[in-house]
Amino acid sequence: MADLNSLLASEAATKDGTLPPEALPEPRSQGKLVLRKFLHHKLAMASTAVLVLIIVLSILLPLFWKHSYEDSSFPSFAKPSGDFPLGTTQVGKDMVSQILRGTQFSLLIALTVSILSTVVGVVLGALAGYLRRFTDSAVSRVTDLFLIIPQIAAAAILAKVFGSGSWYIVALVLASFGWMQIARITRAEAMSLSQREFVDAARASGAGTFRIIFKHLVPNMVGSITVNATLAVAQAVLAEAALSFIGLGVQLPDTSLGRVILENYAQLQTRPALFFGPFIVLVLISLTINFIGDGLRDAFDPRQRRMKA
């Protein structure tokens, strides 16, 4: 009897042009739609593969590489060979091991800067956008003040005065000048979202300010936060390289790609492999992260072409 009833219902639905609920495709969650759109972004996927390869090699290859980044007992300026694919530096260090070590520290600094600047920017921007009035005015003025300060020059001064050249000091200095753009974007989104019905409902239910901000507003800004945090990594990589290139960034015994480039800049004409090795890795990291950020922006953008089910 049940089969007969379902058959009759199906025939009736077919006649009036509607489908039964079980015949409709299962709706996709927002996360699945974003992931599906990102996976169909060819340039972002290719960039992700290259970046993952760089990260894996920088972490795992030193475990099996025959030369240590600390070993300076090799001949000075040895030519590229089977033992030294990119040659050795002036002080007798293997260039491949130097690039691997520099990549580790550059990525570590960039990730630290991105996390710190994103947290500070999101908190300040969300508070300013939701509370408005004095809080908004104070945060906006501080943000404008930091924006007009030359980032590299100020970071160089702070790194020279307060730092000892350790990677975490450089990361903290760069993060102190990397939160402003995220704060402005978060503020604008928080001001828009605070006028929505679900925020009014949360207020009516007695939810406090911090509960509304961090449970209702911030989760609805995850798209823009993710995109800007990703792009902040690329900006931090270049900022750290610029700071180290002028000799005010990472100092020995730590290292980074910017410092490796600085140490071998004089060999650009005579021994180009020593310069272009770390330079190409730095450019690849920056480009791939930017392309990944573009892919994430397109994936989170609802105005982009909808994917087929």
LINUR-V784105 format. One record per residue. OMEGA is omega in whole degrees, 0 to 359 (999 if undefined). BURIAL is 1 if it has 16 or more other ideal C-beta (glycine too) atoms within 10 Angstrom, else 0. D_CENTER is the distance of its C-alpha to the mean C-alpha in Angstrom with 1 decimal. Layout:
BEGIN
omega:burial:d_center
OMEGA:BURIAL:D_CENTER
OMEGA:BURIAL:D_CENTER
END
This chain:
BEGIN
omega:burial:d_center
179:0:59.1
179:0:55.4
180:0:54.7
180:0:57.3
179:0:55.7
179:0:52.2
179:0:53.8
179:0:55.6
179:0:52.5
179:0:50.6
179:0:53.4
179:0:53.6
180:0:49.9
181:0:50.3
182:0:53.2
172:0:51.6
178:0:48.4
180:0:46.1
175:0:44.5
184:0:44.8
182:0:41.6
179:0:41.5
180:0:41.4
179:0:38.3
180:0:34.9
181:0:32.8
181:0:30.2
175:0:26.5
180:0:24.1
179:0:21.2
179:0:18.8
179:0:20.9
179:1:21.0
180:1:17.2
181:0:17.0
179:0:20.0
179:1:18.8
180:1:15.5
178:0:17.7
177:0:20.0
190:1:17.5
182:0:18.7
179:0:16.5
180:1:13.3
177:0:15.1
179:0:16.4
178:1:13.0
179:1:11.9
180:0:15.2
181:1:14.9
178:1:11.6
178:0:13.2
179:0:16.4
181:1:15.1
181:0:13.7
180:0:16.9
182:0:19.1
181:1:17.8
188:0:18.5
185:0:21.6
177:0:23.3
179:1:24.2
183:0:26.2
182:0:28.4
188:0:28.4
181:0:31.8
177:1:30.9
179:0:29.3
180:1:27.0
185:0:29.5
179:0:32.5
183:0:34.1
182:0:37.4
179:1:37.0
179:0:38.8
177:0:37.2
174:0:35.7
181:1:36.7
177:0:36.4
182:1:34.0
178:0:35.8
178:0:35.6
181:0:35.0
185:1:32.6
179:0:30.8
180:1:29.3
178:1:32.0
182:1:32.1
182:1:31.3
181:0:34.0
175:0:34.2
177:0:34.5
179:1:31.0
185:1:29.8
179:1:27.0
180:1:25.3
177:1:25.0
179:1:23.7
180:1:20.9
179:1:20.0
179:1:20.1
177:1:18.2
178:1:15.3
183:1:15.2
179:1:15.2
179:1:12.7
179:1:10.0
178:1:11.4
182:1:11.4
179:1:7.9
178:1:6.8
179:1:9.8
181:1:9.2
181:1:6.1
182:0:8.4
181:1:11.4
178:1:10.7
180:1:9.6
181:0:12.7
182:1:14.9
181:1:14.0
181:1:14.5
181:1:17.7
180:1:19.2
180:1:18.5
178:1:19.9
180:1:22.8
182:1:23.6
182:1:23.5
183:1:25.6
180:1:28.1
178:0:28.5
186:0:31.6
181:0:31.4
179:0:28.0
180:1:26.5
182:0:28.5
180:0:27.5
181:1:23.8
180:1:24.0
178:0:26.1
178:0:24.0
178:1:20.9
179:0:23.1
180:0:24.3
182:1:21.0
182:0:20.1
178:0:23.3
177:0:22.8
189:0:21.7
185:1:18.4
180:0:19.1
180:0:22.8
179:0:22.3
179:1:19.8
180:1:22.3
181:0:25.2
179:1:23.6
180:1:22.6
185:0:26.2
188:0:27.9
189:0:26.2
176:1:24.4
181:0:25.9
177:1:23.2
185:0:21.6
182:1:17.9
175:0:17.4
178:1:19.4
179:1:17.2
179:1:14.0
180:1:16.1
180:1:17.4
179:1:14.1
180:1:12.8
177:1:16.2
182:1:15.6
186:1:12.0
192:1:12.8
182:1:15.3
179:1:13.6
179:1:12.1
181:1:15.5
179:1:17.4
180:1:15.8
178:1:16.2
180:1:19.7
180:0:20.7
179:1:19.8
178:1:21.5
179:1:24.5
182:0:24.8
183:1:24.4
177:1:26.8
183:0:29.6
185:0:29.2
183:0:31.9
176:0:30.0
176:1:29.3
179:0:33.0
178:0:33.9
176:1:31.8
182:0:33.6
180:0:36.9
177:0:36.4
180:0:36.0
180:0:32.3
184:0:31.2
184:0:28.6
178:0:25.9
179:0:26.6
184:1:26.3
189:1:23.0
177:0:21.2
185:0:23.0
183:1:23.6
184:1:21.4
178:1:17.9
179:0:18.1
177:0:19.0
187:1:15.9
180:0:13.5
181:1:12.8
178:1:11.9
180:1:10.0
181:1:7.8
183:1:7.4
176:1:7.0
178:1:4.5
180:1:2.3
178:1:4.8
177:1:5.0
180:1:3.7
179:1:6.3
180:1:8.5
178:1:8.8
181:1:9.8
180:1:12.3
178:1:13.4
180:1:14.2
179:1:16.0
180:1:18.0
179:1:18.9
182:1:20.0
178:1:21.8
174:0:24.0
182:0:24.8
180:1:23.4
182:1:20.3
179:1:20.4
178:1:24.1
12:0:26.0
174:0:26.2
178:1:22.4
178:1:20.8
180:1:17.8
178:1:17.5
179:1:18.4
178:1:21.4
177:1:22.5
179:1:22.6
184:1:24.5
184:1:27.0
180:1:27.8
181:0:27.7
182:0:31.5
184:1:31.8
184:0:30.3
187:0:33.8
181:0:35.5
187:1:33.0
181:0:30.1
180:0:28.6
180:1:27.7
187:1:25.7
177:1:24.2
178:1:23.1
180:1:20.2
180:1:19.7
178:0:19.2
179:1:16.7
180:1:14.7
179:0:15.0
179:1:14.2
181:1:10.8
181:1:10.0
183:0:11.7
179:1:10.5
177:1:6.7
178:1:8.4
176:1:10.8
177:1:8.8
176:1:7.5
178:1:11.3
177:1:12.4
178:1:10.7
178:1:12.3
182:1:15.5
180:1:15.6
183:1:15.4
181:0:17.8
180:0:21.3
177:0:23.0
182:0:21.9
180:0:24.6
179:0:25.3
177:0:25.3
180:0:28.7
999:0:29.5
END
